[in-house]
């Protein structure tokens, strides 16, 4: 198969994307602020995302996200039930969107 770096961003899973590719593939009107790795201790969680604001819903990106979720997340996470990972329902009552994004981008470092 193709090496990860040779794939176009839209063919990569979330875990294969660089922060720059991830930022380019966000929902329309979403905003992300990246912070240098040297400053990540002050950001929410460990990773390049300093802030995240949800933009307009995009059904095509939602479908792609659902596919990524099934591939990478569903084994450990359910909506209303704690499995290996926490239940997803209400996560933004406990954590900021930026923290959640950093958790998705850097699960090993965040755990």
Secondary structure, 3 states (H helix, E strand, C coil): CCCHHHCCHHHCCHHHCCHHHHHHCCCCCCEEEECCHHHHHHCCCCCCEEEEECCCCCHHHHHHHHHHHHHHCCCCCCCCCCCCCCCCCCHHHHCCHHHHHHHHHCHHHHC
